[in-house]
Amino acid sequence: MTSLSLRACGIAKNKYGFHEVVSKPSEAELKDYYANKYYQQSIQMHQREYSDDDLLWKRKKLEQKAYLAEQYRGNPVGNEVKKFLDVGAGEGFAMRYFSQSGWDVSGLDYSSYGCSVHNPAMLEKLFIGDIGRSIDGLIAEGASFELISMDNLLEHVLDPLVILQKIHRLLADKGVLIIEVPNDFSTLQLELLRLGRIDKPFWVVKPDHISYFNADGLRGLCDEAGYARFKLICDYPIDLALFNENTNYVMHSDAGKPVHKARMQVENLIHDISIDKAVKLYESFAELGLGRNLIGFFHKKSDL
């Protein structure tokens, strides 16, 4: 996209290398927006169920994250208590997975709706309310975590640098921070626009998304916050389906569900062949700028 079309979207690239909304909403405006959104979700989510394919896919993606995190951390020493924090815990699937894997888990979220529907057993581990204030409370308590996850949260916050700096104070020495964000303004997406396969930058979703990350921009921001990246992978590049008019879920929304189902089945198959080869494949995709979501693995610079 040209700088002119970016300005038309109200988006600009910042000094870290990722894009962000130029005229950001105020904290009060964003709070009101999400209060209404969570109310709507509370009505809708009670009727929502995941298919077996969905649940299996979610678990295998978590297995891949755990696999790479443990590769960096190495084997636990003695009876080490491993603490996991999910910042933006959502429906609680990551909390449940790591709890079942022997971790002492905690989660932060603005709402309990998703967790209460899908993983009610995790509610007692969930801190509900403003995430920034919850993080401040944990810092005041002197809390420390060996593994911290931020899954599709960073793009929503007004100042991602501030929250990363706060999280830095909660991350244990030799701890791992896993950040998953949408891969936006990618080479693939811009090519789809150039070819006319899509008629708009569908990934620009305001005010839900304030920041629009790419690999270099995420690394630049985390570098400023005191982290070093040791691994970058992505998920399946589902946007490839947009090159085919029969599977173009942006131009034909009814294609969305079958494309998502196919994506899950392909990813589950790749994982079953070899988790090690799967993450290497996703690492190669990430190096090419592909993948709908980027997943970065970081540690403190002081751990170098």
N, C-alpha and C positions, 0 to 999 in steps of 0.2 A: 504493500500500500504506500502511496505517496504521502508526504507530510501534509499535503492539503486534505486528503481524504481522512487522515488520522485526526486532524483538527476538526473535521466535520463530525467525527465520532466523539469528540471531546476527550481524546486520548493523546498522550505524548510519551516519548521515551525519556527516561530519567538518567541520571549520571551512573547508575548501577548497571544499566543495559536492559531493563525490562520496562514495559509500558504501564502507565497508570492513568487514572481519571484525573483530568486537569482541575475541574471544579468539584471537589469532593463534598459529600454531604457532611453536615455537622454530626457530632456524636449523638445529639438529641434526635435528629432526623433519622439516623440509622437505627437508633434504639426503638423509635416508634414503628419504623418499617418492619423490623424483625419481630416486634411484639405482635403485630397483626399477622405476620407470616406464620409464626409459631401457633397462633390461635387457629388459623386455617389448617395447619398440619395436624393439630390435635383432633380435628374433625375427620380428616381424611385417612390418617395413618392407621386407625383402628381397623380399617377394612383391608389393609395391605398385607399381603403374604408374599414371601419369596419362594420361588421354585427350588427344587432340589439342585438344579444346575447352578442357580444363583448362589445358594449357600455353599456349595462345593467350591465354586469359583472364588468367593470371598475368602474361604479358608486357605485355599492354595496361594492366593496373593499374599496373605499374612504369613504363610510358611516361607515364602521367598524373602520377605522382609526380615523375618527372624533368622533365617539362614545367613544372610549377609551381615546382619548385626553381630551374630555370634562368631562369625569368621574374624571380625575385627577384635571383639572382646576376648576371644579365646575361651578356654575351659574355666569354669568357676573354681574358685579356691575354697577347699573345705566345705563348710555349710553356709556359704555366702548367700545372703538374702538378696535376691534380685528384685529391684523395684521398677515398675513400669508406670509411666504417666501418659495418658491419652488426652491431648489438648484439643478439644473439639470432639468429644467421644461419640457424638451422634447416637447411633442405634446400639452401640455397645459391643459390636462384634469383635473388635480388637481387644477390648478388656476381657471378654470371655475367652478368646483364644489364648492370650498370655496367662490368664489365671489358670486355665487347664494345663498350661505348660510349666507351671510351678512358680510363676512370678507373683509378687505382691503388687496388685494393680490398683490404680486410682484413675479417675477420669474427671474432666472438666467440661461442662457444656452449659449453654444458656438455658436449655430446656431439658426436661426429663421425658418428653413425649416419645421420642424414638426408642430410647432404652426401655421404657416401661412396656412398650408393645413387643419388642423383639428380644430383649434380654433382661427381663425384670429382675433376675437374680443378681445383676450387676448394679442395681440402683443404690444399694448400701455403700458402694464404692464411688459413687458419682457425686461431685460437688456441683451444685446447680446455681447459676447466677452469672454475673458479669465475669468473663474469663480473665480479663486483666486483673480485676480485684482478687479473684481466686488465686492467681499466680502470686500476687503480692502477699497474700496470706500464707502461702506455702513457703515463700522466701523468709517471711518473718518467723516462721516455725523452724527454720533451718533445715527444711526438707531437701532430700537429694535423691536422684533417680539414675539408675544405670541405663535406662532406655526411655526416651521420650519420643512420642509420635505426634506429628501435626499433619493430619490427613484432610486435604482440601479445606483448610482454614485460613492460611496466610493470605490468600487472594481476597478475603472478605474484610480484613481489618483495615482501619484507617492508617495506621502507622506500623507496617510490618517490622521495621527495624527495632522499634521499641519493644515489641513482644519478643523478638529474638534475643535481645539483650537481657531481658528478664529471664527467659528460659535458660540462658547461659548460666545464670546463678543457681539454677536447680539441677543442672547436669553434673553428674558425678565425674570424678577423674576417670579417664578411659571409658566414659559413657558415650552413648551413641544417640544422636538426634536424627530421626527420619522425617523428612518433609516431603509430602506429596502435594503437587499443585498442577493445575491444568497447563498444558504446553500450548501457549497462545501466540498468535502472530508467527507461527512456524512457517518454514519454507513450503511445507505441504499445503497448509491452509492458503497461503498467498498464491500458490500455483493454481489451486482450485478456483480462487477468485479470478485470476488472470484468464483462465480457460472458460470462465462463465459457467462452471459446474455448480457454483453457488452464487446467489445474487446479493449477498451481504455478508459481513463478518459476523457469523452467527455466534461466535465465542464472546463477543462483547455483550455482557449482561449487566447492565447498571440498574440499581445500585448494589445488586448482590456482589458483583466482583468490582473491587476498587483497583486491584493490581493484576497485571497480565504478564505472567512469567515465561521466560525461556531459560535454557541451561546456563548461559553466561550471566544473565541477570540475577538468577537465584544464587549462583556462586558469588557474584560481586556483593550482593546484599549480605550474605552470610559471612563473607570475609570481613566486611565492615563491623559485623556483630561479634567477631572473635572466633569464628569457626573455620575449620579446614574441611574440604570435601574429600572423602576417600573412595566414594563410589557413586555413580549415577546410572540408573536404569530407567526404563519407562514401561508402560503397559502396551498392549497390542495397538498398533496404529489403525484404529477403527475408521479414521477419516479416509483411508484408502477406498472404502466403500462408496465414497462420494464421486469417484471417477466414473462409476457405473450408474447409468440412469435408473436401472432396475433396483438398485440398492441405495440410492441417494436419499437418505433419511432427512436431510435438511430441506430438500425441495418436495419430498413426498413423505410426510410424517408417518404414514402407515407402514413404511419400511423399517421404522426404528426398532420395533420389538424383534422381528426376525434377524436383523443385523446384529443386535445385541446378543441374542441367543447363539448365533453362529460364532461370534467373538468369544463368548464364554466357553463353548465347546472346543474351539481351537486352542484357547489358552490352557484349558484343563488337560488336553491331550499333550501339548508341549511340556507342561509341568510333569506329567506322568512319565514321559520318556526319560527326562533327567532334569532335576531341579538345578543342577550346576550348569548344564548346557542352556537351560531356559533363561537363567539370569544373564548368562553371557550373550545370548541372542538379544535380550532386552537392552543390554549395555550397548551392543552394536547399533540397535535401532536409535537409542538415545544419542549416540555419536553422530548419527545421520540427521538428527533433529526431528525424528519421527516419534510416534507414540502420542496418544491423546493426553496422557498425564506423565509428568516427570516425577521421579522418586529419587531424592538425593539423600545420601548418608553422610553425616557430618560428625566431627568430634571437635573438642576445644583445641585451639592452636597451642595451648600450653601443654597438650598431651604429646606434641611432636618430639 
